[in-house]
């Protein structure tokens, strides 16, 4: 499982996540990440964003409820043994 690091501007710290799955939805790329490599863990869905001016790539948390529901269903189908739901 791939491990990626993000810089949290609010805390000025690096945060590490494991990429569980990736999918495209309506032309955009999304990744499902967890803090733990194995076992039950909170999961987060992140949206891939490319800056137009310099081409830099970054990810932002998905917060829209309808989009989270749609993507949660997609990731649940992609991961047969995973229960992806919003609490």
Secondary structure, 3 states (H helix, E strand, C coil): CEEEEEEECCCCEEEEEEEEEEEEECCEEEEEEECCCCCCCCEEEEEEEECCCCCCEEEEECCCHHHHHHHHHHHHHHCCCCCCCCC
